[in-house]
Amino acid sequence: MPRFFFDVSEKADVYHDACGIMLPTFGAARERALAIVRRLKATPREDDLVCTVRDIGGRRLLEIRFQSGKPVYSSPTTP
């Protein structure tokens, strides 16, 4: 089972997930990231809340950010 890491950033503050969690699929990791962002968005914040999902090698797999009150998904592009 793969291990996924969920980093959360808000403005200049970044909270790195050092332990991660094992989940069965990337889809499960995406749902967990969305749940994290929704839970954090329940308190008043600016629109610069971002949850980044990484794999065990540190590669960014997905970012979820709030824009205009709605979650927006993006996959980092490879060079």
Secondary structure, DSSP 8 states (H G I E B T S, - for coil): --EEEEEEEETTEEE--SS-EE-S-HHHHHHHHHHHHHHHHTS---S-EEEEEE-TT--EEEEEEEETTEEEEE-----
